[in-house]
Amino acid sequence: MSSGNSGKGYDVTSSGTNSQGNHYCSRDYSSSGSQPANDNSYHYSNSNGSYYYSNPNGSTYYNNGNGGSNYNPPNSK
């Protein structure tokens, strides 16, 4: 069951908090018609302040919560 996120362009298909206290959610961008369905779209928000995004275009972004970050563009290896 998805929960709507009106205006955000995606539906959250699952979310929760793991045993380490890190929040995660899986996102479906196909409901807005702006992106094809992508099972690898998700985001983590960690208890140490870091966070990670896996985007529907294949790009990823990580921020360590201390000013450091890493972005991998689509189709990078």
C-alpha positions as CSV (number, residue, x, y, z in Angstrom):
1,M,0.0,0.0,0.0
2,S,1.5,3.3,-1.0
3,S,1.0,6.6,0.9
4,G,0.6,9.7,-1.2
5,N,3.0,12.6,-1.1
6,S,1.1,15.2,-2.9
7,G,3.3,17.6,-4.8
8,K,6.5,15.6,-4.2
9,G,6.3,13.5,-7.4
10,Y,6.5,10.1,-5.7
11,D,4.7,7.6,-3.5
12,V,6.4,6.0,-0.5
13,T,5.9,2.3,-0.9
14,S,7.5,1.3,2.4
15,S,9.3,2.9,5.3
16,G,10.4,2.3,8.8
17,T,13.3,2.3,11.2
18,N,15.9,-0.5,11.4
19,S,17.5,-1.9,14.5
20,Q,20.3,0.7,14.3
21,G,17.8,3.5,14.5
22,N,18.2,4.5,10.8
23,H,15.1,5.6,8.9
24,Y,14.5,4.3,5.4
25,C,11.9,4.7,2.8
26,S,11.4,3.2,-0.7
27,R,9.9,5.5,-3.3
28,D,7.9,5.0,-6.4
29,Y,8.2,7.9,-8.9
30,S,6.1,6.3,-11.6
31,S,2.8,7.4,-10.0
32,S,3.5,11.0,-11.0
33,G,4.2,10.1,-14.6
34,S,7.6,11.9,-14.4
35,Q,9.7,8.7,-14.1
36,P,9.4,5.0,-14.9
37,A,9.0,2.6,-12.1
38,N,12.3,2.0,-10.4
39,D,12.6,-0.5,-7.5
40,N,16.0,1.0,-6.6
41,S,14.7,4.4,-5.5
42,Y,15.1,4.8,-1.8
43,H,16.6,6.9,0.9
44,Y,18.2,6.3,4.3
45,S,18.5,8.9,7.0
46,N,20.9,7.6,9.6
47,S,21.1,8.2,13.3
48,N,24.6,9.7,13.0
49,G,23.3,12.5,10.7
50,S,24.4,10.9,7.4
51,Y,22.0,10.2,4.6
52,Y,21.9,8.4,1.3
53,Y,19.7,8.7,-1.8
54,S,19.3,6.2,-4.6
55,N,17.4,8.1,-7.4
56,P,15.1,6.8,-10.1
57,N,17.6,7.9,-12.8
58,G,20.3,5.7,-11.3
59,S,22.3,8.4,-9.6
60,T,23.2,8.2,-5.9
61,Y,24.1,10.8,-3.3
62,Y,25.7,10.3,0.1
63,N,26.2,12.9,2.8
64,N,28.2,11.9,5.9
65,G,26.6,14.5,8.1
66,N,29.9,16.3,8.7
67,G,30.2,18.3,5.5
68,G,31.5,15.5,3.2
69,S,29.4,14.2,0.4
70,N,29.6,12.0,-2.7
71,Y,27.5,12.1,-5.8
72,N,27.5,9.4,-8.5
73,P,25.8,10.5,-11.7
74,P,23.5,8.1,-13.7
75,N,25.2,5.1,-15.3
76,S,28.5,5.7,-13.5
77,K,30.4,2.6,-12.3
